[in-house]
Amino acid sequence: MFTIYRKIVGGRKFDRYFRQWKNAKALLEEERANLLKSGWKQISHRDRMNVEKGFYLYDYTLKTPDGEDAELTLLDGFFMD
């Protein structure tokens, strides 16, 4: 298993891959803090297990200063071969 840190801004996706969830979370939180300092607005945050679907939700929904929707998300990744 690995963790994908996905940043979506105005529909454009940027993925980074991490061996450890805590490292991905630390970078996400650091970038979120910097974005908020530069004028972005936080709309919502989820930090919980989705029991019905069987995966953990950790994400932030944001709005850029230009009004674009943005999302910072941690996703579980698995190799299938």
C-alpha positions, -999 to +999 in steps of 0.1 A: +000+000+000+010+036-006-005+070-002-014+094-030-015+131-022-038+146-048-042+183-054-070+194-077-072+231-087-099+241-112-101+205-125-064+201-130-050+171-110-015+168-095-006+136-078+024+127-056+031+093-042+044+084-007+054+053+011+041+066+044+007+083+051+022+105+078+047+121+053+019+128+028-002+143+055+026+165+068+032+179+033-005+184+027-009+203+060+022+224+052+009+233+018-026+240+031-012+265+057+008+283+030-022+285+007-044+299+034-017+325+042-018+335+005-055+342+004-071+308-003-103+300+018-110+267+034-146+255+027-146+221+045-125+193+060-131+156+064-111+133+086-130+101+092-135+065+081-161+059+055-174+026+069-199+020+041-173+021+014-144+008+034-118+036+031-105+066+051-114+101+041-089+129+046-094+160+025-099+197+024-121+217+000-107+251-007-114+282-029-086+300-047-084+338-046-096+337-082-127+317-072-116+283-086-126+252-066-097+232-052-092+200-032-063+185-012-068+148-006-050+118+007-059+085-011-049+049-005-031+033-034-025-004-041-006-023-067-027-048-086-001-070-102 
